[in-house]
Amino acid sequence: MADDAEISNHPSRPTAGADEAAADDANADKAYARNAVNQTGRKIMSFEDRAAEWHAACSKRIAADPVKSVLLAAAGGALLAGLLLAFDRSGCRWP
């Protein structure tokens, strides 16, 4: 009968410590994920800010000298077209 008394002294949930550890781990994982999402959001906002600044700077330069801007855009387009035609004629396969 001593064995029965010894068994009855054990807690009803022997995994209570494991449950608490799992809950702590889950909370830590949630905090880590929340922090990662917040950092990604900050990076996206930073990129949007830089793009807005770049757009404003380009608009200012175009307004300052529109003829030069059109000529530069035309030259860039001609260069790109020339490169594409050169690759096409050389027999390079596109992926």
All heavy atoms as an XYZ file, in Angstrom:
695
protein
N       0.798     -1.201      0.000
C       0.000      0.000      0.000
C       0.837      1.259      0.000
O       0.344      2.296     -0.369
C      -0.890     -0.002      1.233
C      -2.152     -0.711      0.988
S      -3.415      0.461      1.142
C      -4.744     -0.478      0.675
N       2.039      1.141      0.413
C       2.904      2.315      0.420
C       3.117      2.800     -1.006
O       3.252      3.991     -1.237
C       4.226      1.973      1.089
N       3.108      1.863     -1.926
C       3.275      2.254     -3.317
C       2.099      3.091     -3.799
O       2.269      4.044     -4.543
C       3.432      1.019     -4.203
C       4.745      0.291     -3.938
O       5.696      0.971     -3.483
O       4.792     -0.917     -4.187
N       0.887      2.748     -3.349
C      -0.291      3.524     -3.739
C      -0.219      4.944     -3.194
O      -0.572      5.906     -3.860
C      -1.574      2.850     -3.242
C      -1.855      1.544     -3.978
O      -1.314      1.402     -5.106
O      -2.585      0.705     -3.439
N       0.260      5.099     -1.970
C       0.385      6.431     -1.379
C       1.445      7.236     -2.110
O       1.299      8.437     -2.320
C       0.717      6.315      0.108
N       2.507      6.585     -2.509
C       3.572      7.283     -3.221
C       3.096      7.748     -4.588
O       3.397      8.849     -5.031
C       4.770      6.341     -3.372
C       5.994      7.019     -3.920
C       7.168      6.078     -3.956
O       7.436      5.395     -2.956
O       7.809      6.038     -5.026
N       2.324      6.931     -5.261
C       1.789      7.289     -6.566
C       0.812      8.448     -6.450
O       0.812      9.357     -7.270
C       1.131      6.068     -7.239
C       2.205      5.042     -7.595
C       0.353      6.466     -8.468
C       1.663      3.740     -8.105
N       0.002      8.472     -5.416
C      -0.997      9.522     -5.285
C      -0.374     10.868     -4.954
O      -1.014     11.899     -5.104
C      -2.031      9.143     -4.224
O      -1.394      9.072     -2.957
N       0.885     10.903     -4.488
C       1.553     12.157     -4.176
C       2.091     12.859     -5.428
O       2.462     14.019     -5.369
C       2.702     11.928     -3.192
C       2.191     11.617     -1.807
O       1.076     12.003     -1.460
N       2.990     10.912     -1.032
N       2.148     12.173     -6.549
C       2.635     12.784     -7.788
C       1.605     13.787     -8.304
O       0.406     13.609     -8.128
C       2.894     11.711     -8.864
C       4.094     10.873     -8.573
N       5.363     11.346     -8.703
C       4.192      9.587     -8.133
C       6.211     10.386     -8.371
N       5.530      9.309     -8.022
N       2.058     14.849     -8.934
C       1.102     15.816     -9.483
C       0.233     15.163    -10.547
O       0.634     14.229    -11.224
C       1.967     16.919    -10.086
C       3.351     16.395    -10.109
C       3.425     15.212     -9.208
N      -0.963     15.683    -10.686
C      -1.893     15.100    -11.652
C      -1.425     15.332    -13.087
O      -1.780     14.588    -13.977
C      -3.297     15.669    -11.443
O      -3.275     17.064    -11.640
N      -0.673     16.419    -13.313
C      -0.149     16.701    -14.657
C       1.365     16.750    -14.595
O       1.942     17.801    -14.340
C      -0.695     18.029    -15.158
C      -2.192     17.979    -15.394
C      -2.654     19.158    -16.169
N      -1.971     19.186    -17.461
C      -1.935     20.245    -18.236
N      -2.521     21.347    -17.883
N      -1.317     20.227    -19.385
N       2.011     15.651    -14.867
C       3.476     15.657    -14.788
C       4.120     16.507    -15.887
O       5.288     16.821    -15.797
C       3.843     14.184    -14.937
C       2.684     13.544    -15.584
C       1.479     14.349    -15.201
N       3.377     16.902    -16.900
C       3.940     17.691    -17.995
C       3.678     19.177    -17.828
O       3.844     19.939    -18.763
C       3.357     17.221    -19.334
O       1.939     17.426    -19.310
C       3.676     15.771    -19.600
N       3.287     19.629    -16.650
C       2.981     21.046    -16.442
C       4.199     21.913    -16.737
O       4.091     22.979    -17.346
C       2.482     21.283    -15.025
N       5.373     21.485    -16.347
C       6.598     22.239    -16.624
C       6.878     22.325    -18.118
O       7.305     23.355    -18.631
N       6.620     21.226    -18.811
C       6.830     21.214    -20.261
C       5.834     22.135    -20.956
O       6.178     22.808    -21.936
C       6.707     19.798    -20.790
N       4.594     22.170    -20.452
C       3.587     23.070    -21.037
C       4.005     24.526    -20.883
O       3.871     25.323    -21.818
C       2.221     22.857    -20.375
C       1.583     21.532    -20.756
O       2.047     20.927    -21.758
O       0.644     21.105    -20.062
N       4.526     24.880    -19.714
C       4.974     26.252    -19.491
C       6.155     26.595    -20.386
O       6.232     27.685    -20.949
C       5.339     26.444    -18.022
C       4.152     26.434    -17.084
C       4.577     26.490    -15.627
O       5.778     26.675    -15.356
O       3.689     26.352    -14.769
N       7.076     25.655    -20.540
C       8.235     25.880    -21.411
C       7.792     26.053    -22.863
O       8.299     26.915    -23.579
C       9.214     24.718    -21.287
N       6.830     25.247    -23.286
C       6.321     25.361    -24.654
C       5.618     26.695    -24.855
O       5.769     27.332    -25.906
C       5.371     24.212    -24.961
N       4.868     27.144    -23.844
C       4.192     28.442    -23.946
C       5.210     29.575    -24.013
O       5.050     30.519    -24.793
C       3.243     28.634    -22.766
N       6.271     29.475    -23.216
C       7.329     30.487    -23.264
C       8.005     30.512    -24.633
O       8.285     31.574    -25.187
C       8.370     30.225    -22.172
C       7.849     30.512    -20.781
O       6.804     31.206    -20.665
O       8.475     30.047    -19.814
N       8.273     29.330    -25.181
C       8.879     29.251    -26.512
C       7.950     29.846    -27.569
O       8.400     30.556    -28.468
C       9.207     27.806    -26.869
C      10.396     27.276    -26.092
O      11.134     28.096    -25.495
O      10.590     26.041    -26.084
N       6.668     29.568    -27.458
C       5.714     30.106    -28.433
C       5.662     31.625    -28.344
O       5.622     32.311    -29.374
C       4.324     29.511    -28.197
N       5.685     32.147    -27.123
C       5.677     33.611    -26.966
C       6.948     34.232    -27.518
O       6.906     35.296    -28.137
C       5.499     33.980    -25.490
C       4.098     33.707    -25.003
O       3.161     33.661    -25.785
N       3.958     33.500    -23.702
N       8.089     33.572    -27.304
C       9.356     34.080    -27.845
C       9.324     34.053    -29.374
O       9.792     34.995    -30.026
C      10.518     33.252    -27.319
N       8.765     32.994    -29.958
C       8.664     32.899    -31.414
C       7.755     33.985    -31.972
O       8.046     34.584    -33.008
C       8.143     31.522    -31.832
C       9.159     30.417    -31.580
O      10.351     30.737    -31.380
O       8.750     29.239    -31.574
N       6.656     34.251    -31.277
C       5.747     35.309    -31.723
C       6.428     36.667    -31.676
O       6.282     37.479    -32.588
C       4.487     35.334    -30.856
C       3.546     34.192    -31.109
C       2.355     34.267    -30.172
C       1.454     33.049    -30.310
N       0.344     33.080    -29.361
N       7.189     36.913    -30.625
C       7.903     38.186    -30.501
C       8.948     38.320    -31.605
O       9.105     39.394    -32.197
C       8.554     38.290    -29.132
N       9.650     37.231    -31.897
C      10.648     37.254    -32.968
C       9.993     37.543    -34.317
O      10.479     38.356    -35.093
C      11.391     35.918    -33.011
C      12.419     35.831    -34.102
C      13.657     36.434    -33.962
C      12.140     35.160    -35.296
C      14.603     36.372    -34.961
C      13.069     35.082    -36.306
C      14.304     35.696    -36.126
O      15.228     35.631    -37.131
N       8.880     36.882    -34.596
C       8.176     37.088    -35.862
C       7.656     38.518    -35.955
O       7.744     39.155    -37.011
C       7.028     36.095    -35.997
N       7.102     39.036    -34.867
C       6.588     40.408    -34.858
C       7.721     41.402    -35.130
O       7.570     42.344    -35.895
C       5.922     40.698    -33.512
C       5.139     41.973    -33.479
C       4.409     42.189    -32.144
N       3.586     41.030    -31.769
C       3.801     40.264    -30.706
N       4.815     40.502    -29.895
N       3.007     39.255    -30.435
N       8.879     41.164    -34.526
C      10.028     42.034    -34.734
C      10.496     41.975    -36.185
O      10.827     43.002    -36.782
C      11.159     41.620    -33.788
C      12.330     42.561    -33.855
O      12.184     43.744    -34.144
N      13.503     42.037    -33.561
N      10.518     40.786    -36.772
C      10.929     40.637    -38.171
C       9.974     41.380    -39.105
O      10.403     42.044    -40.052
C      11.002     39.161    -38.545
N       8.687     41.280    -38.834
C       7.699     41.974    -39.657
C       7.869     43.486    -39.532
O       7.821     44.222    -40.530
C       6.267     41.535    -39.273
C       5.222     42.445    -39.888
C       6.027     40.096    -39.686
N       8.095     43.965    -38.320
C       8.288     45.400    -38.118
C       9.532     45.908    -38.828
O       9.513     46.982    -39.438
C       8.370     45.719    -36.620
C       7.039     45.569    -35.923
O       5.990     45.601    -36.554
N       7.072     45.397    -34.618
N      10.619     45.151    -38.770
C      11.841     45.561    -39.457
C      11.647     45.579    -40.967
O      12.131     46.479    -41.654
C      12.993     44.641    -39.084
C      13.520     44.867    -37.692
C      14.674     43.942    -37.361
O      15.010     43.042    -38.126
N      15.281     44.166    -36.216
N      10.935     44.607    -41.503
C      10.662     44.575    -42.941
C       9.815     45.770    -43.337
O      10.065     46.403    -44.372
C       9.954     43.261    -43.321
O      10.772     42.168    -42.921
C       9.695     43.194    -44.805
N       8.830     46.103    -42.531
C       8.005     47.271    -42.806
C       8.822     48.548    -42.825
O       8.621     49.414    -43.675
N       9.772     48.665    -41.896
C      10.631     49.854    -41.868
C      11.495     49.926    -43.117
O      11.716     51.000    -43.674
C      11.505     49.845    -40.616
C      10.779     50.357    -39.398
C      11.741     50.558    -38.231
N      11.148     49.894    -37.089
C      11.607     48.818    -36.487
N      12.726     48.264    -36.885
N      10.975     48.285    -35.476
N      12.010     48.773    -43.578
C      12.837     48.764    -44.784
C      12.020     49.165    -46.006
O      12.508     49.887    -46.872
C      13.461     47.386    -44.990
C      14.563     47.088    -44.013
C      15.138     45.710    -44.240
C      16.203     45.395    -43.211
N      16.746     44.052    -43.396
N      10.791     48.690    -46.085
C       9.931     49.044    -47.213
C       9.638     50.534    -47.194
O       9.693     51.200    -48.227
C       8.632     48.210    -47.187
C       8.940     46.752    -47.549
C       7.597     48.782    -48.150
C       7.786     45.814    -47.363
N       9.346     51.066    -46.018
C       9.073     52.495    -45.917
C      10.314     53.306    -46.286
O      10.226     54.329    -46.957
C       8.579     52.844    -44.518
C       7.198     52.281    -44.225
S       6.659     52.554    -42.533
C       6.425     54.312    -42.544
N      11.484     52.832    -45.883
C      12.731     53.505    -46.232
C      12.933     53.495    -47.741
O      13.336     54.500    -48.327
C      13.910     52.817    -45.541
O      15.127     53.353    -45.989
N      12.659     52.365    -48.374
C      12.781     52.278    -49.831
C      11.807     53.221    -50.516
O      12.155     53.899    -51.482
C      12.541     50.841    -50.296
C      12.569     50.692    -51.784
C      13.773     50.714    -52.466
C      11.392     50.560    -52.504
C      13.803     50.591    -53.846
C      11.412     50.435    -53.878
C      12.622     50.450    -54.551
N      10.574     53.298    -50.010
C       9.581     54.204    -50.591
C      10.018     55.655    -50.449
O       9.840     56.461    -51.372
C       8.218     53.997    -49.939
C       7.550     52.702    -50.328
C       6.259     52.445    -49.576
O       5.990     53.149    -48.580
O       5.515     51.543    -50.004
N      10.612     55.990    -49.313
C      11.107     57.354    -49.111
C      12.224     57.680    -50.095
O      12.249     58.763    -50.691
C      11.606     57.540    -47.676
C      10.484     57.501    -46.653
O       9.307     57.681    -47.049
O      10.788     57.272    -45.459
N      13.156     56.743    -50.267
C      14.252     56.975    -51.218
C      13.736     57.090    -52.644
O      14.225     57.908    -53.424
C      15.286     55.863    -51.115
C      16.152     55.986    -49.870
C      17.234     54.958    -49.850
N      16.591     53.659    -49.600
C      17.130     52.487    -49.891
N      18.313     52.432    -50.434
N      16.486     51.370    -49.640
N      12.742     56.269    -52.999
C      12.176     56.342    -54.349
C      11.481     57.682    -54.568
O      11.579     58.273    -55.655
C      11.200     55.190    -54.569
N      10.794     58.170    -53.544
C      10.134     59.471    -53.662
C      11.156     60.589    -53.830
O      10.955     61.515    -54.634
C       9.257     59.725    -52.442
N      12.259     60.512    -53.092
C      13.318     61.518    -53.236
C      13.927     61.459    -54.631
O      14.189     62.497    -55.248
C      14.400     61.289    -52.183
C      13.971     61.617    -50.768
C      15.010     61.215    -49.742
O      16.125     60.808    -50.135
O      14.699     61.304    -48.542
N      14.178     60.252    -55.120
C      14.757     60.088    -56.456
C      13.799     60.638    -57.515
O      14.227     61.299    -58.455
C      15.045     58.610    -56.693
C      15.736     58.323    -57.982
C      17.034     58.575    -58.281
C      15.159     57.734    -59.146
N      17.307     58.172    -59.558
C      16.177     57.655    -60.114
C      13.892     57.260    -59.458
C      15.946     57.128    -61.382
C      13.683     56.728    -60.722
C      14.694     56.670    -61.656
N      12.514     60.355    -57.348
C      11.509     60.857    -58.290
C      11.497     62.377    -58.288
O      11.433     63.010    -59.357
C      10.132     60.309    -57.919
C       9.048     60.739    -58.841
N       8.268     61.840    -58.604
C       8.619     60.223    -60.018
C       7.403     61.990    -59.580
N       7.592     61.009    -60.457
N      11.557     62.979    -57.122
C      11.555     64.448    -57.034
C      12.806     65.029    -57.686
O      12.727     66.040    -58.403
C      11.457     64.876    -55.574
N      13.959     64.404    -57.466
C      15.197     64.895    -58.060
C      15.158     64.779    -59.584
O      15.574     65.705    -60.303
C      16.387     64.129    -57.497
N      14.625     63.662    -60.092
C      14.520     63.491    -61.552
C      13.556     64.501    -62.155
O      13.839     65.081    -63.210
C      14.079     62.069    -61.882
S      15.357     60.842    -61.612
N      12.441     64.702    -61.500
C      11.464     65.678    -61.999
C      12.059     67.075    -62.043
O      11.828     67.840    -62.988
C      10.216     65.683    -61.116
O       9.578     64.435    -61.177
N      12.850     67.402    -61.028
C      13.490     68.722    -60.976
C      14.486     68.881    -62.127
O      14.521     69.922    -62.785
C      14.189     68.884    -59.628
C      14.792     70.236    -59.398
C      15.411     70.307    -57.994
C      16.107     71.633    -57.775
N      16.749     71.683    -56.449
N      15.293     67.847    -62.388
C      16.267     67.920    -63.486
C      15.575     67.991    -64.844
O      16.028     68.698    -65.742
C      17.187     66.721    -63.448
C      18.231     66.825    -62.385
C      19.278     65.775    -62.572
N      20.378     66.046    -61.673
C      21.505     65.382    -61.707
N      21.681     64.435    -62.588
N      22.455     65.681    -60.868
N      14.496     67.233    -65.005
C      13.766     67.262    -66.276
C      13.169     68.639    -66.506
O      13.221     69.185    -67.616
C      12.683     66.164    -66.301
C      13.348     64.790    -66.384
C      11.717     66.361    -67.475
C      12.402     63.635    -66.172
N      12.608     69.232    -65.459
C      12.015     70.565    -65.587
C      13.086     71.611    -65.872
O      12.830     72.591    -66.594
C      11.259     70.924    -64.314
N      14.288     71.416    -65.350
C      15.364     72.388    -65.556
C      15.862     72.382    -66.994
O      16.184     73.441    -67.544
C      16.509     72.105    -64.601
N      15.924     71.227    -67.627
C      16.433     71.142    -69.005
C      15.724     70.012    -69.741
O      16.257     68.908    -69.885
C      17.944     70.918    -68.986
C      18.598     71.218    -70.315
O      17.882     71.582    -71.270
O      19.838     71.079    -70.392
N      14.501     70.282    -70.248
C      13.718     69.209    -70.874
C      14.329     68.659    -72.170
O      14.220     67.464    -72.440
C      12.359     69.847    -71.126
C      12.541     71.307    -70.975
C      13.768     71.523    -70.169
N      14.972     69.495    -72.967
C      15.548     69.020    -74.227
C      16.669     68.029    -73.953
O      16.743     66.958    -74.566
C      16.049     70.218    -75.075
C      16.779     69.727    -76.318
C      14.904     71.135    -75.440
N      17.539     68.369    -73.017
C      18.635     67.473    -72.659
C      18.084     66.149    -72.120
O      18.616     65.079    -72.436
C      19.522     68.140    -71.611
C      20.718     67.333    -71.198
C      21.555     68.106    -70.177
C      22.727     67.297    -69.686
N      23.494     68.035    -68.675
N      17.016     66.207    -71.337
C      16.412     65.004    -70.778
C      15.869     64.096    -71.874
O      16.049     62.880    -71.827
C      15.296     65.380    -69.806
O      15.796     66.141    -68.748
N      15.208     64.674    -72.858
C      14.666     63.882    -73.962
C      15.799     63.264    -74.770
O      15.731     62.086    -75.165
C      13.742     64.750    -74.851
C      13.379     64.023    -76.138
C      12.499     65.148    -74.083
N      16.847     64.021    -75.020
C      17.979     63.484    -75.782
C      18.670     62.343    -75.025
O      19.057     61.336    -75.638
C      18.977     64.602    -76.108
C      18.477     65.656    -77.102
C      19.504     66.774    -77.246
C      18.178     65.023    -78.451
N      18.836     62.495    -73.721
C      19.438     61.417    -72.930
C      18.556     60.171    -72.931
O      19.064     59.042    -73.026
C      19.692     61.884    -71.500
C      20.881     62.827    -71.305
C      20.907     63.352    -69.880
C      22.182     62.103    -71.625
N      17.252     60.345    -72.813
C      16.344     59.206    -72.843
C      16.393     58.514    -74.207
O      16.386     57.275    -74.289
C      14.928     59.656    -72.522
N      16.445     59.292    -75.277
C      16.523     58.713    -76.617
C      17.836     57.952    -76.803
O      17.859     56.853    -77.372
C      16.377     59.802    -77.669
N      18.924     58.511    -76.311
C      20.222     57.841    -76.424
C      20.222     56.538    -75.621
O      20.739     55.510    -76.090
C      21.332     58.766    -75.942
N      19.649     56.571    -74.441
C      19.571     55.349    -73.632
C      18.725     54.280    -74.309
O      19.074     53.100    -74.304
N      17.605     54.672    -74.896
C      16.757     53.731    -75.612
C      17.465     53.145    -76.828
O      17.349     51.948    -77.103
N      18.201     53.987    -77.563
C      18.937     53.506    -78.735
C      20.033     52.520    -78.312
O      20.245     51.496    -78.973
C      19.541     54.685    -79.492
N      20.704     52.813    -77.208
C      21.739     51.913    -76.712
C      21.143     50.566    -76.320
O      21.673     49.508    -76.679
C      22.454     52.549    -75.519
C      23.544     51.720    -74.857
C      24.704     51.485    -75.825
C      24.023     52.403    -73.601
N      20.042     50.601    -75.625
C      19.381     49.361    -75.218
C      18.918     48.560    -76.436
O      19.117     47.337    -76.503
C      18.193     49.670    -74.301
C      17.432     48.474    -73.756
C      18.342     47.589    -72.924
C      16.251     48.936    -72.937
N      18.322     49.232    -77.405
C      17.875     48.547    -78.623
C      19.062     47.944    -79.365
O      18.983     46.811    -79.869
C      17.112     49.516    -79.519
N      20.159     48.687    -79.437
C      21.363     48.171    -80.099
C      21.897     46.924    -79.416
O      22.295     45.961    -80.084
N      21.918     46.928    -78.091
C      22.388     45.750    -77.359
C      21.482     44.548    -77.594
O      21.960     43.426    -77.806
C      22.472     46.060    -75.859
C      23.609     46.975    -75.417
C      23.460     47.333    -73.945
C      24.946     46.303    -75.668
N      20.176     44.776    -77.573
C      19.241     43.674    -77.811
C      19.383     43.108    -79.215
O      19.354     41.887    -79.419
C      17.807     44.132    -77.556
C      17.455     44.419    -76.092
C      16.053     45.011    -75.989
C      17.571     43.169    -75.256
N      19.554     43.976    -80.191
C      19.748     43.501    -81.572
C      21.063     42.749    -81.716
O      21.139     41.744    -82.432
C      19.692     44.670    -82.547
C      18.297     45.259    -82.785
C      18.394     46.523    -83.643
C      17.390     44.242    -83.444
N      22.106     43.210    -81.041
C      23.400     42.530    -81.117
C      23.300     41.130    -80.522
O      23.856     40.171    -81.078
C      24.467     43.346    -80.389
N      22.607     40.989    -79.396
C      22.431     39.660    -78.816
C      21.598     38.770    -79.727
O      21.861     37.583    -79.859
C      21.761     39.749    -77.445
C      22.704     40.111    -76.337
C      22.450     41.199    -75.531
C      23.844     39.354    -76.094
C      23.306     41.534    -74.505
C      24.709     39.683    -75.067
C      24.442     40.777    -74.267
N      20.594     39.350    -80.372
C      19.734     38.571    -81.256
C      20.511     38.075    -82.469
O      20.361     36.933    -82.892
C      18.538     39.417    -81.688
C      17.518     38.606    -82.458
O      17.222     37.470    -82.032
O      17.019     39.103    -83.494
N      21.350     38.908    -83.016
C      22.112     38.537    -84.213
C      23.249     37.569    -83.909
O      23.674     36.820    -84.774
C      22.683     39.782    -84.870
C      21.626     40.625    -85.531
C      22.230     41.827    -86.213
N      21.172     42.664    -86.749
C      21.288     43.942    -86.981
N      22.432     44.540    -86.733
N      20.297     44.634    -87.472
N      23.747     37.616    -82.685
C      24.885     36.755    -82.337
C      24.456     35.303    -82.104
O      25.302     34.431    -81.970
C      25.611     37.292    -81.103
O      24.793     37.140    -79.967
N      23.174     35.055    -82.045
C      22.698     33.701    -81.851
C      22.606     33.295    -80.392
O      22.435     32.111    -80.089
N      22.728     34.245    -79.503
C      22.590     33.939    -78.067
C      21.150     33.522    -77.800
O      20.207     34.105    -78.317
C      22.942     35.152    -77.204
S      24.673     35.543    -77.198
N      21.021     32.472    -76.992
C      19.682     31.995    -76.630
C      19.246     32.667    -75.343
O      20.003     32.733    -74.380
C      19.688     30.481    -76.412
C      19.953     29.682    -77.640
C      18.956     29.940    -78.701
N      18.298     28.743    -79.142
C      17.161     28.791    -79.787
N      16.572     29.918    -79.981
N      16.619     27.708    -80.229
N      18.035     33.165    -75.353
C      17.470     33.750    -74.148
C      16.936     32.611    -73.297
O      16.441     31.615    -73.791
C      16.336     34.708    -74.492
C      16.823     35.909    -75.228
C      16.914     36.052    -76.570
C      17.318     37.119    -74.680
N      17.426     37.265    -76.894
C      17.691     37.946    -75.744
C      17.505     37.563    -73.376
C      18.215     39.220    -75.555
C      18.031     38.832    -73.199
C      18.379     39.638    -74.267
N      17.045     32.745    -72.005
C      16.597     31.646    -71.118
C      15.128     31.363    -71.242
O      14.323     32.062    -71.637
C      16.933     32.123    -69.720
C      17.436     33.506    -69.816
C      17.567     33.855    -71.254
